Amino acid sequence: MRDTEDMRDMDQDLELEHQPVSIQTYKVLKSKLNLLYPAVIHMNAPLVQHKINTTIVDAVNKQLHDQGFPQNPSTDVTAYYEIKTNERRVLSLSLLNYAFSGGAHGLTIQNSLTFSTETGKSYTLKELFKPGSDYIAKLSVIIAAELKLRDIPLLVDFKSIRPDQDFYIADKSLVVYFQVYELAAYVYGFLYFPISVYALQDMIAEDGPLGKMMY
């Protein structure tokens, strides 16, 4: 009987772990700005909720500033977000910001945030891996091979990712990506490289967001 109760408790814990956090969309509509951004709501830990939402708002404001809004009166901005992972106490999302200031076309920038919904911590790429892991070399080799396979003409010779290369987590993959113009011409947009967590499991920090995707 006790074993059955223990198993039931384990099942309940597992179910709770996989539950997503609640997301609310906020909208800002005014002259030359159409902005949608997310906030986590109804969390049992108000300080964690505040920490996550403050980080999101700071990132949204930085994007607006980097795109020249409202400094440049001719800049027209449309911004939105995409949820990539919302389970296993991990929230990973992308903030996208398109700005047009005249010319042939505008420019979209994308920044992603990956949080522990237990602590509110926002993770850097380096923090997904065990201390001392040569994650830069490992990811760079995988991406170089994929670039060659896709036969994409590059603006620069690709040698290595940046230590803080843009990324998000989706399903059981780490998705490393490059901004528009960072590697290739505008027509190619963002270049995305999904990498299975199992290809990286020897260096993944087990208690980090990628570690949680492995089970």
N, C-alpha and C positions, 0 to 999 in steps of 0.2 A: 504493500500500500504506500509505504514511504517512497519507494522508487518511482511509483506512478506520479506522486505529488511532485517529486523533484523534476521529473521529465516535463510535467505540465508547467512548472515554474520556468524551466529552461525555454520551453516553447514560447511562453509569454514574454520573456526577456528578449528572445530573438525577434518576435513580432514587433516589440517596441523599438528595437534597434533599427528595424527596416522602415519604420514609420517616417514619412517625410515631415518636415516642418511646414507650417502654414505660411504662404506667401501672399502679400497684398501688393497690388500695383498702384502706384501713385502717378498722377498725371499733372503735368505743367503745360498749359497752353497759353501762349501769349505771342506778341508780335515777333516773328522770326524764330520762334522756338516751339517745337512739338516734342515733349520729353515724357517718356515713360520709364519709371525705375521701380525696383522691387524693395520691399521691406519684409522682414520676418515678423510674425505676429503670434500672440497667444502662447508664447513660450513660458515654461514653468520657471525659467531662470531670467528675470528681468535684466540683470546686469549683462548676461551673455547676449540677450536680444539687443540691448542698447549698443553693445560693442560691435556686433555684426552690422547693424543698421548705420552706425556712425561711419564705419569703414566703407560701406557702399556709397553713402552720400558724399564722403570725401573724394572717392574715386570718380563719381559722376561730375562733381564740381571741377575736378582737375581736368577731365576730358573737355568740358565746356571751355575752360581757360586755354587749354592747349589748341583748341580749334578756333580760338579768336573770338569767342562769344563771352560777354557782349562788347569787348573792346572794339571790334571791327563792326561798324554799323551796317555793312553790306552782307555780313555773314548770316546765313539761314541754316538752322540746325534741326535735324530730326534724330532723336536718340531713343533707343529701346534696349531691351535685355532679353537674354535667353537662359533658361535654367538647363544646365547640363547634367547635374547629378543632385538628387535630393533624397538620399536614403543612407542607411548605415551610419547615421550621425555625421554625414558629410554633405555639405552644400557647395556646389561648384557652379558658377554662373559667368556669363559674359555680358559686358556692357558695350554696346555699339553706338557710335556717334558719327552721323554723316553731316558734314558741313559744306555748304556751297557759298562761295564768295565771288562768283563770276568765273568766266573762262570756259574751257571745253567740258570740264566735269568737276564735281566736288571730290571730297576725300572722306573715306570712312576709316575711323580708328577703332580698335577693339582692345579692351582690357578685361582680363578675367580674374576672378577672385575665388579662392577655395578655402572654405571654413570648416573647422570642427564645430558642430552645433552643440557639443558638450561644453566647450570652453570659450568659443567665440574667436579663437585664434585664426588668423589668416596666414596661410602657408606660402612660402616662397618655393621655387623649384628645388633648391638645394635641400630644403627641410623635408622633402618627400623621401629622401634617401638616407641611408646610414651614414654617420659621420665618417669622413675620409673616403667615401665612395667616389670613384672617378665617373660620376654620372655624365659629366660634360662629354668625355670621350665616347662613352657608350652610346649616348643619344646621337651624337654627331655622326658616328659610323652608320647607324641605322638610317638617319636622314639623308646622308650622302648617297647611300645605296638606292634609296627611294627616289631621290632627285634624278639619278642616272637612269633609273627605270622609267620614270615619267618623261624623260627627255625634255625638260623645261629649260628654255634659254634663260640664263641668269644674267643679271646686271652686274654681279660681282662673283668672284670665285668663292664658293662655299668651302670654308675650312672647319668651322666650328660654330656651335650655338653659343649664345651669350650665357653666362652663368645664371642670369635672371630671365632667360628666354620666356616668352609668353606661353601659357599652357592653361588647360582646364582638364577636368576628369569627366569622362563620359562612359557609362557602363563599366566594363572592366579594362578600360584603356586610358592611358595618359595621352592627351592630344597636345602635341607641341605645335605651335604655329608662328608664322611670320607676318608682320604687318605688310600692307600694300606698299610696294616699292622697296621693301627691305631686301628682297632677293630677286624679284622678277618684275616685269613691266606691269602697268596698271591693269591690263586686260586679264591677268591671271588672278587678280584679287588677293585674298588671304591664302597662303599656302598652309594646309593642315597635314599633320603627320600623326595619325593614330598609332600608338604603340601598346601592344598588349602588356598588362601588368605581369604576365607570366614570363615575358621576355626580359623582365627587369627584376625578377623576384629575388635574385641573389643580393641585390643592393637596396631594396626597398626597406624603409623604416617600418617595422611591423605595426607600431602603434600610431602611424600617420595615416592620412587619407588613402593613399594607395594600398597600404597594408590591409585596410578594412575592405577593399574591393576584392581581395583575393579569396574570401571565404563566402 
